[in-house]
Amino acid sequence: MSIAQEPPPLEMRRLTKYYGSHVGVQELDLAVNAGEVLGFLGPNGSGKTTTIRMLVGLLKPTSGEARVLGRDVFLESVSVRRRIGYLPGDVALYGERTGNELLRLALRVRRMSEAPLAAELADALGAPMDRRVKKLSRGMRQKVALVLTLAHDPDVLVLDEPTSGLDPLAQRALLDILDRAGQRGKTVFFSSHILSEAEQICDRVAILREGRLIVQDKVERLREQKYKEVMLAYSGPPPDLEGLDGIQMVWKHEGRLTFRVRGDIGRLMALLQGCAIEDLTISEPSLEEVFLDYYRGDAT
């Protein structure tokens, strides 16, 4: 007897949005599992915000569908938004209210009596919940908005550029919060163009270019598929690297080589056995380098 498999908490199937003849996003297929932190990457204008607005039912897709917690996000948008934590990229809050007043309002909308994480989040982020919003700087408003988004401990987090406007300490605190949320089994989907954020906490990344999903994979797998940078210092004759596939020489001068290489690193080590090595450094590419390769169109 087969057991029905639970659908992923967040799922897009051929999700498409056109603005007239202009493509917003096209045929996105992507699922995010419980306990997973996924970074949705791309520069401004690539379609990240359009995708997120469709995910929370604020924008009707031209075709395809998006489901959150098993519900169609457009047909059941109110019930979906009540159960998720959504942070828009352009947060607008009632300026005359304090953060605590807005939190109580949000709880009433969600039909909840308390926010289990509010105090902890406000302390971690340094959010001034007792001050009127119109008196706050942009960064402080973002902190209040994050408390409102996360305080009810939702199972699915959908965040559009969540670190925007935050100071470095608050950025670090937020990334720790999202990392712990994933470890507790929550589903975290956040957009960013700051690649170091995704590199620190994401299980997977999805890269968007001109409205199309061009790659989705684990961060480690993306790095493995790209070149490695090798810095070599040697004495005596230079190593013979002619038999090495995918090599790109960067710099060569009097006993020092810097080059990039793809493929099996064991082949490189075999070719270096006859060389008098004084120093050898092999570096993995950063996620930013991987990302730029995909955007230059030379990914392999």
CORPE-V692650 format. One record per residue. N is the residue number from 0. RES is the residue in one small letter. SS is DSSP state (alpha for helix, beta for strand, coil for the rest). PSI is psi as a letter, one per 30 degrees, with the letter a starting at -180 (* if undefined). OMEGA is omega in whole degrees, -180 to 180 (NA if undefined). Layout:
# CORPE-V692650
N,RES,SS,PSI,OMEGA
N,RES,SS,PSI,OMEGA
This chain:
# CORPE-V692650
0,m,coil,k,-178
1,s,coil,k,179
2,i,coil,k,-180
3,a,coil,k,-178
4,q,coil,k,179
5,e,coil,k,176
6,p,coil,l,177
7,p,coil,k,-179
8,p,coil,f,180
9,l,beta,k,-175
10,e,beta,k,173
11,m,beta,k,178
12,r,beta,j,179
13,r,beta,h,-176
14,l,beta,k,-173
15,t,beta,k,175
16,k,beta,k,174
17,y,beta,k,169
18,y,beta,j,-171
19,g,coil,b,178
20,s,coil,f,-178
21,h,beta,k,179
22,v,beta,k,171
23,g,beta,d,170
24,v,beta,l,-174
25,q,beta,j,170
26,e,beta,h,178
27,l,beta,k,173
28,d,beta,j,-175
29,l,beta,k,176
30,a,beta,k,178
31,v,beta,k,-174
32,n,coil,l,174
33,a,coil,k,-180
34,g,coil,g,-177
35,e,coil,k,174
36,v,beta,j,-178
37,l,beta,k,176
38,g,beta,k,-179
39,f,beta,j,-165
40,l,beta,k,176
41,g,coil,l,178
42,p,coil,l,177
43,n,coil,k,180
44,g,coil,g,-178
45,s,coil,f,178
46,g,coil,g,-176
47,k,alpha,e,-177
48,t,alpha,e,175
49,t,alpha,e,179
50,t,alpha,e,-177
51,i,alpha,e,179
52,r,alpha,e,174
53,m,alpha,e,-178
54,l,alpha,f,-178
55,v,coil,g,173
56,g,coil,g,179
57,l,coil,f,-178
58,l,coil,k,-178
59,k,coil,k,178
60,p,coil,l,172
61,t,coil,e,176
62,s,beta,l,-177
63,g,beta,a,-179
64,e,beta,l,173
65,a,beta,k,-180
66,r,beta,k,176
67,v,beta,k,-178
68,l,coil,h,177
69,g,coil,g,-176
70,r,beta,k,173
71,d,beta,k,-170
72,v,coil,f,178
73,f,coil,e,-179
74,l,coil,f,-178
75,e,coil,h,-171
76,s,alpha,e,-178
77,v,alpha,e,-180
78,s,alpha,e,177
79,v,alpha,e,-176
80,r,alpha,f,178
81,r,alpha,f,-172
82,r,alpha,f,-178
83,i,beta,l,170
84,g,beta,j,-176
85,y,beta,k,175
86,l,beta,j,177
87,p,coil,l,178
88,g,coil,f,179
89,d,coil,i,-174
90,v,coil,k,175
91,a,coil,k,-178
92,l,coil,l,177
93,y,coil,j,-172
94,g,coil,f,-178
95,e,coil,f,-178
96,r,coil,l,171
97,t,beta,l,177
98,g,alpha,e,-180
99,n,alpha,e,177
100,e,alpha,e,178
101,l,alpha,e,178
102,l,alpha,e,178
103,r,alpha,e,177
104,l,alpha,e,180
105,a,alpha,e,179
106,l,alpha,e,178
107,r,alpha,e,179
108,v,alpha,e,-180
109,r,coil,f,180
110,r,coil,h,178
111,m,coil,l,-179
112,s,coil,f,-178
113,e,coil,l,178
114,a,coil,j,-171
115,p,coil,f,-175
116,l,coil,g,-170
117,a,alpha,e,-176
118,a,alpha,e,180
119,e,alpha,e,-180
120,l,alpha,e,-180
121,a,alpha,e,179
122,d,alpha,e,-178
123,a,alpha,e,-176
124,l,alpha,f,-175
125,g,coil,h,-177
126,a,coil,k,-179
127,p,coil,i,-173
128,m,coil,f,-177
129,d,coil,g,-179
130,r,coil,k,178
131,r,beta,k,-172
132,v,alpha,e,-176
133,k,alpha,f,179
134,k,alpha,f,-173
135,l,coil,l,172
136,s,coil,l,-180
137,r,alpha,e,-180
138,g,alpha,e,179
139,m,alpha,e,176
140,r,alpha,e,179
141,q,alpha,e,178
142,k,alpha,e,177
143,v,alpha,e,180
144,a,alpha,e,179
145,l,alpha,e,176
146,v,alpha,e,179
147,l,alpha,e,-178
148,t,alpha,e,-169
149,l,alpha,f,-168
150,a,coil,f,-177
151,h,coil,g,175
152,d,coil,h,-178
153,p,coil,l,179
154,d,coil,f,-180
155,v,beta,k,177
156,l,beta,k,177
157,v,beta,j,-169
158,l,beta,k,-179
159,d,beta,j,-179
160,e,coil,i,-171
161,p,coil,f,-178
162,t,coil,g,-178
163,s,coil,k,177
164,g,coil,f,-178
165,l,coil,k,173
166,d,coil,l,-175
167,p,alpha,e,-180
168,l,alpha,e,179
169,a,alpha,e,175
170,q,alpha,e,-180
171,r,alpha,e,179
172,a,alpha,e,-180
173,l,alpha,e,179
174,l,alpha,e,176
175,d,alpha,e,179
176,i,alpha,e,-180
177,l,alpha,e,177
178,d,alpha,e,179
179,r,alpha,e,178
180,a,alpha,e,177
181,g,alpha,e,179
182,q,alpha,f,178
183,r,coil,g,176
184,g,coil,g,178
185,k,coil,l,175
186,t,beta,k,-175
187,v,beta,k,178
188,f,beta,j,-179
189,f,beta,k,179
190,s,beta,l,179
191,s,beta,l,166
192,h,coil,g,176
193,i,coil,j,-167
194,l,alpha,f,-179
195,s,alpha,f,178
196,e,alpha,e,-179
197,a,alpha,e,-178
198,e,alpha,e,-176
199,q,alpha,e,-167
200,i,alpha,f,-171
201,c,coil,k,169
202,d,coil,e,177
203,r,beta,l,171
204,v,beta,l,173
205,a,beta,k,-176
206,i,beta,k,-177
207,l,beta,k,176
208,r,beta,j,178
209,e,coil,h,175
210,g,coil,f,-180
211,r,beta,k,176
212,l,beta,j,-175
213,i,beta,f,176
214,v,beta,k,170
215,q,beta,k,-178
216,d,beta,l,174
217,k,beta,k,-180
218,v,alpha,e,-178
219,e,alpha,e,-180
220,r,alpha,e,179
221,l,alpha,e,179
222,r,alpha,e,-178
223,e,alpha,e,-177
224,q,alpha,f,-177
225,k,coil,l,-179
226,y,coil,l,168
227,k,beta,k,178
228,e,beta,k,-176
229,v,beta,k,174
230,m,beta,k,-172
231,l,beta,k,171
232,a,beta,k,-174
233,y,beta,l,173
234,s,beta,l,-179
235,g,coil,a,-177
236,p,coil,k,179
237,p,coil,l,179
238,p,coil,k,177
239,d,coil,j,-177
240,l,coil,g,-175
241,e,coil,e,-177
242,g,coil,g,-176
243,l,coil,k,180
244,d,coil,k,172
245,g,coil,h,-179
246,i,beta,k,178
247,q,beta,j,-179
248,m,beta,k,180
249,v,beta,e,-174
250,w,beta,k,-180
251,k,beta,k,-179
252,h,beta,j,168
253,e,coil,i,175
254,g,coil,g,178
255,r,beta,k,178
256,l,beta,k,168
257,t,beta,k,-179
258,f,beta,l,177
259,r,beta,k,-177
260,v,beta,k,176
261,r,coil,l,173
262,g,coil,a,-173
263,d,coil,j,-179
264,i,alpha,f,177
265,g,alpha,e,177
266,r,alpha,e,177
267,l,alpha,e,-178
268,m,alpha,e,178
269,a,alpha,e,-180
270,l,alpha,f,-179
271,l,coil,f,-175
272,q,coil,e,-179
273,g,coil,g,-177
274,c,coil,k,177
275,a,beta,i,-174
276,i,beta,k,174
277,e,beta,e,179
278,d,beta,k,-179
279,l,beta,k,177
280,t,beta,k,177
281,i,beta,j,-174
282,s,beta,k,172
283,e,beta,k,176
284,p,coil,k,173
285,s,coil,l,177
286,l,alpha,e,180
287,e,alpha,e,178
288,e,alpha,e,177
289,v,alpha,e,-179
290,f,alpha,e,-178
291,l,alpha,e,176
292,d,alpha,e,179
293,y,alpha,e,-179
294,y,alpha,f,173
295,r,alpha,f,179
296,g,coil,g,-179
297,d,coil,g,175
298,a,coil,k,179
299,t,coil,*,NA
